[in-house]
Amino acid sequence: RIPVHMIETINKMNRISRQHLQEFGFEPDAGILAAKMEIPEDKIRKIMKIAKEPISMETPIGDDDDSHLGDFIEDQANTAPIEAAMQAGLRDVVKDILDSLTPREAKVLRMRFGIEMSTDHTLEEVGKQFDVTRERIRQIEAKALRKLKHPSRSDKLRSFIDTL
């Protein structure tokens, strides 16, 4: 419970805050409120903290009381379904496009860009894998990227770019 004198102080602070917003077009900070209310700034911060009322996640929403506030709060830790679908679609299209290249070109691009792998690799690392020089890997990569720029392949990715 909040004491009556504190509720009065909170109401006064809210009233001054609204007046400031109307007059200047922005919310006052603790320093401005302290000056207007003639109260130390640290006390204003404490009052602002007290004024924030916690709301239960089980607070009923709507007329039927069959849904709660917690039902409408997004879980930031999980990927949104639309985002997961977009990622899966992009993964499939990239796989199809890479499969249209020669196996060597596809493997070079997968290794260089870390596609379907935990990390990307340097030209030197990829060269050792294929037992060729890093210059040869650079040439294979450049040729494969040129092929990917052809409209027959790049058009498949255009829809993903348009949705960004």
BATI-772725 format. One line per field, with one value per residue (C-alpha): residue number from 1; x negated, y, z; residue in one letter. Coordinates in nm, 4 decimals, m for minus. Last residue first. Layout:
BEGIN
resi <- NUM,... .
c1 <- X,... .
c2 <- Y,... .
c3 <- Z,... .
resn <- A,... .
END
This chain:
BEGIN
resi <- 164,163,162,161,160,159,158,157,156,155,154,153,152,151,150,149,148,147,146,145,144,143,142,141,140,139,138,137,136,135,134,133,132,131,130,129,128,127,126,125,124,123,122,121,120,119,118,117,116,115,114,113,112,111,110,109,108,107,106,105,104,103,102,101,100,99,98,97,96,95,94,93,92,91,90,89,88,87,86,85,84,83,82,81,80,79,78,77,76,75,74,73,72,71,70,69,68,67,66,65,64,63,62,61,60,59,58,57,56,55,54,53,52,51,50,49,48,47,46,45,44,43,42,41,40,39,38,37,36,35,34,33,32,31,30,29,28,27,26,25,24,23,22,21,20,19,18,17,16,15,14,13,12,11,10,9,8,7,6,5,4,3,2,1 .
c1 <- m1.3308,m1.0417,m1.1727,m1.5082,m1.3375,m1.1326,m1.4517,m1.6149,m1.4658,m1.5356,m1.9097,m1.9245,m1.7779,m1.8728,m2.2472,m2.4142,m2.4625,m2.6806,m2.9066,m2.9283,m3.0413,m3.3094,m3.4378,m3.4480,m3.6364,m3.8855,m3.9327,m3.9826,m4.2526,m4.4227,m4.4083,m4.6140,m4.4801,m4.4537,m4.0742,m4.0635,m4.3931,m4.2465,m3.9391,m4.1623,m4.3755,m4.0729,m3.9497,m3.6616,m3.3139,m3.1761,m2.9188,m2.8336,m2.5171,m2.6472,m2.9716,m3.0374,m3.3697,m3.2853,m2.9441,m3.0814,m3.3670,m3.1314,m2.8899,m3.1703,m3.3081,m2.9661,m2.8987,m2.6273,m2.2518,m2.2813,m2.3832,m2.0570,m1.8474,m2.0222,m1.9788,m1.6083,m1.5604,m1.7421,m1.5399,m1.2153,m1.3238,m1.4294,m1.1002,m0.9004,m1.0964,m1.0363,m0.6619,m0.6524,m0.8342,m1.1676,m1.1721,m1.3589,m1.1440,m0.8333,m0.5544,m0.3110,0.0530,0.1312,m0.0277,0.2525,0.5094,0.7813,1.1102,1.2350,1.5353,1.5390,1.1791,0.8488,0.8180,0.5054,0.3012,m0.0239,0.0327,m0.0303,m0.2930,m0.2239,m0.4967,m0.4334,m0.6812,m0.9665,m0.8647,m0.8508,m1.2008,m1.3290,m1.1642,m1.3402,m1.6755,m1.5961,m1.5404,m1.1903,m1.0937,m0.8058,m0.9103,m1.2840,m1.2480,m1.0194,m1.2801,m1.5585,m1.3514,m1.2854,m0.9968,m0.7987,m0.8072,m0.5886,m0.6816,m0.3497,m0.1382,m0.4158,m0.4960,m0.1306,m0.1156,m0.4304,m0.2980,0.0250,m0.1674,m0.3925,m0.0913,0.0790,m0.2380,m0.2651,0.0999,0.0439,m0.2605,m0.0558,0.2058,m0.0468,m0.1043,0.0000 .
c2 <- m0.7049,m0.8626,m0.7547,m0.9229,m1.2551,m1.2287,m1.1641,m1.4921,m1.7068,m1.4273,m1.4687,m1.8181,m1.7799,m1.4119,m1.4924,m1.3507,m1.7020,m1.7957,m1.4967,m1.6085,m1.9549,m1.8077,m1.5790,m1.8702,m2.0932,m1.8106,m1.7419,m2.1162,m2.1157,m1.8210,m2.0060,m2.2815,m2.6349,m2.9467,m2.9228,m2.9014,m2.7104,m2.4513,m2.4109,m2.3292,m2.0849,m1.9082,m1.8571,m2.0516,m1.9634,m2.1015,m2.3446,m2.4925,m2.5126,m2.2042,m2.0825,m1.8271,m1.9675,m2.3299,m2.3302,m2.1340,m2.3826,m2.6810,m2.5421,m2.4744,m2.8284,m2.9937,m2.8002,m2.5389,m2.6128,m2.7572,m2.4108,m2.2685,m2.5445,m2.5059,m2.1264,m2.1737,m2.4200,m2.1987,m1.8967,m2.0860,m2.2085,m1.8568,m1.7087,m1.9740,m1.9083,m1.5333,m1.5870,m1.8125,m1.5556,m1.6815,m1.7479,m1.5466,m1.2355,m1.4103,m1.1743,m1.0542,m1.1072,m1.4199,m1.2595,m1.0014,m1.2757,m1.4345,m1.6022,m1.3090,m1.2894,m0.9115,m0.8546,m0.8949,m1.0577,m0.9650,m1.2860,m1.1138,m0.8989,m0.5279,m0.3490,0.0174,0.2607,0.5522,0.4150,0.4421,0.7946,0.8908,0.7503,0.9450,1.2630,1.2042,1.1829,1.5098,1.7060,1.8624,2.2133,2.0772,2.2664,2.2152,1.8475,1.7897,1.9411,1.7288,1.4078,1.4383,1.6277,1.4597,1.6519,1.8994,2.2137,2.3369,2.0233,1.7969,2.0369,2.0441,1.6622,1.6338,1.8907,1.6882,1.3604,1.5089,1.6432,1.3018,1.1301,1.3755,1.3134,0.9375,0.9804,1.1684,0.8900,0.6120,0.3529,0.0000 .
c3 <- m4.5883,m4.7831,m5.1256,m5.0620,m4.9931,m5.3130,m5.5118,m5.4088,m5.6871,m5.9351,m5.8661,m6.0169,m6.3670,m6.3495,m6.3547,m6.0429,m5.9042,m6.2031,m6.1348,m5.7699,m5.8840,m6.1113,m5.8331,m5.5848,m5.8299,m5.8950,m5.5220,m5.4654,m5.7374,m5.5661,m5.2326,m5.3903,m5.4405,m5.2218,m5.2011,m4.8189,m4.8147,m5.0516,m4.8295,m4.5336,m4.7365,m4.8844,m4.5296,m4.3782,m4.2499,m3.9251,m3.7833,m4.1203,m4.3357,m4.5204,m4.3629,m4.6392,m4.7654,m4.6815,m4.8482,m5.1435,m5.1961,m5.1542,m5.4142,m5.6612,m5.6194,m5.6482,m5.9705,m5.9269,m5.9304,m5.5781,m5.4571,m5.5928,m5.4360,m5.0983,m5.1088,m5.1887,m4.9022,m4.6485,m4.7623,m4.7118,m4.3681,m4.2684,m4.3907,m4.2041,m3.8836,m3.9207,m3.9715,m3.6648,m3.4459,m3.3170,m2.9449,m2.6800,m2.7341,m2.6001,m2.6997,m2.4352,m2.5347,m2.3302,m2.0225,m2.0139,m1.9640,m2.1739,m2.0766,m1.8681,m2.1050,m2.1398,m2.2437,m2.0629,m1.7211,m1.5208,m1.4848,m1.5833,m1.2761,m1.3100,m1.1051,m1.0312,m1.1205,m0.8844,m0.6272,m0.8785,m0.9775,m0.6078,m0.5555,m0.8575,m0.7238,m0.3883,m0.5689,m0.7484,m0.4260,m0.3997,m0.5109,m0.7219,m1.0366,m0.9814,m0.8919,m1.1915,m1.4242,m1.2756,m1.2801,m1.6535,m1.8082,m2.0878,m2.4152,m2.6060,m2.4093,m2.2669,m2.3025,m2.1736,m1.8902,m1.7837,m1.7945,m1.5783,m1.3301,m1.2938,m1.2621,m0.9910,m0.8014,m0.8251,m0.7010,m0.4100,m0.3155,m0.3372,m0.1114,0.1496,0.1402,0.2064,m0.0702,0.0000 .
resn <- L,T,D,I,F,S,R,L,K,D,S,R,S,P,H,K,L,K,R,L,A,K,A,E,I,Q,R,I,R,E,R,T,V,D,F,Q,K,G,V,E,E,L,T,H,D,T,S,M,E,I,G,F,R,M,R,L,V,K,A,E,R,P,T,L,S,D,L,I,D,K,V,V,D,R,L,G,A,Q,M,A,A,E,I,P,A,T,N,A,Q,D,E,I,F,D,G,L,H,S,D,D,D,D,G,I,P,T,E,M,S,I,P,E,K,A,I,K,M,I,K,R,I,K,D,E,P,I,E,M,K,A,A,L,I,G,A,D,P,E,F,G,F,E,Q,L,H,Q,R,S,I,R,N,M,K,N,I,T,E,I,M,H,V,P,I,R .
END
